[in-house]
Amino acid sequence: MVNTLPDILLELKNLRTKFKTFDGEVRAADGIDLTVHKKEVLGILGESGCGKSVTALSIMRLIPSPPGEVHADKMELNGVELQSLTEKQMSKVRGNEISMIFQESFSALNPTFTIGEQLIDVLMLHQRLDRGAAFHKAIEALSLVQIPAAAKRLSDYPHQLSGGMRQRVMLAMACACTPSLLLADEPTTALDVTIQAQILELLRWLQSEKKIAIMLITHDLALMAEIAQRVAVLYAGVVVENASVQNLFTKPLHPYTQGLLASLPLLEAECERLKVIPGGVPNMLSLPDGCRFHPRCPHCWQICRQEEPPLFPQNGSEVRCWLFAREMK
Amino acid sequence: MANRFLRRFATLLLSLLVISLLSFTLIELSPGGAMARYVENPKMSEADRARIAERFGLDKPAPVRYFIWLRNTLQGDLGISFMTGRPVLTEILERLPATLKLMTVSFFISIIVAIPIGIYSATHRHSLADNLASACSFLGLSLPSFWFGLLLIYLFSIWLGWLPAGGMITPWFDPAAYPLLIRPFVIFWEHTRYLLMPAIVLSLSNISSWSRYMRSSLLDVISQNYIRTARANGVPERKVVYKYALRNALTPLVTLMGLDLPVFFAGAVVTEQIFAWPGMGRLFISAAGNRDYQVLMGITMITAVLVLLGNLLADLLYSILNPRVTYEG
């Protein structure tokens, strides 16, 4: 399965991102391993607070420190260890090789500068263009994300645009320099459904035509099924399941993933109560011993309370659950 | 836009009317009265006093006098000083330039010192320099200006003998006595050495409050999502702070500066008294001591006009800095 996508773009090993708070240390990412291959869409699935955004921001090296503290055994983009770069080198990587878009399209653009000013700045920074050339490139970038009358829009301020437009402008800024990896942090969450579909279409186009690999962070299973090739399911700061999108939806392995899928409302089903995963997301200040999911798990047994499971390979997927330990032998 | 400023102008006129009524009432209510200084004079008969009162129109009841004052003022006549017998407007206009010179210089000193301190404190939060700036601004806010002024005079005029203790210019200063080549420098220094101490005293509290305000405002902006976007697009930190964050952080400061104009006028009254600066503030104090009510009213109104115009200017500047404002009018 892994061999069908041979070119590794981003390799993340044992990412640990901690925040020092007054109440104690929060381990927002607690040993996350991820691999993104060239030109693929990797979905990161998980509930709020499970470490999705923190992982993306850690890769961008945008975790504010203090209180944040990021350490990974390996964080390589195209074979370059990102952690060893100086801040200056890193700012050349950002926007040029890795870009990120955010869910808050209302607040993610600077209200006191025009769209053009912000876009042209990014282009001039990374592509050594003069203002005139950057201006034309900016129009091109806006047209790429299907903004009508792009030249006119350049002199608009963010508050003059709709939410969907702003998200497109963000995409245009992020992809203006054709990065090899785009981190999309819930890019459609704040948008209405028709706009969501358009943004999704754009992301798909960027991936297939511009060959931009996308790490799509979402809690939206439908969106994931639409666009991702592989999915990593996160729970309380660790990856609990790595699978192809087909495997994930047809044969979910981890009890948490199964619970997530079971909680989806189905159109053809009888009108009954939606299934929920009992319990809530664990307090990140005091994680349970053993498997982090065991207090909510229907299959919990002795060892789950005592020891944290490693990732077990299973039918081309990987799953962090003791249920699959026997099959390893 | 035009409508908005018409409305602002109407409010300005109304404010002036209310200010005039309030200050007239307050002056009327204060003990003594304009005739007080003649009461103890043994060489004056009752008839003399009555004649004086009649001449200045003080024999009429207060409400009548207010309307007479209002009518004359609207025609540009602020009345006659009880003390000198000269027109109030002439007296004020003689003193106004000195006050404006002192205030303008203090205003720019405040801006030039406070903004860099604020920026440095915000970008080096909790550093030694930040803590020092914080301690100094508490000190600066708590030092009474009359005490601080006397301290400076003691240090630089009496002890070190570097700067003159008071006044605005040496009466026998003659630029023609210096060679043409160095004459501009001599003139500059002659003005500066008299200005330096009063300007510093007058700036002290504003430097303190504005630098703290700049710090918190910039910190607030730096934590915004659009700053994260700029960083994620690879904008280097210097540019993030000085271009993208600064404009947003300056907008509330501009409003504060407008609101702080009365502080300058109030401060000038004390500062001018300490440094024998021949401005409006000293005129005000001597007028208050002499119960020269026409002059008091005149200065109050001129100050009110200047403060309100300053606020209008701050508003205008605010809408330039913040493009969203114009659309709310």
Interface residues (C-beta under 8 A of the other chain):
Chain A: M60 L62 E87 K88 S91 K92 V93 R94 G95 N96 S99 M100 F102 E104 S107 A108 L109 N110 P111 T112 F113 Q118 D121 V122 L125 H126 Y157 H159 M170 M173 A174
Chain B: Q224 N225 Y226 I227 R228 T229 A230 R231 A232 N233 G234 V235 P236 E237 K239 K243 Y244 R247 N248 T251 L321 N322 P323 R324 Y327
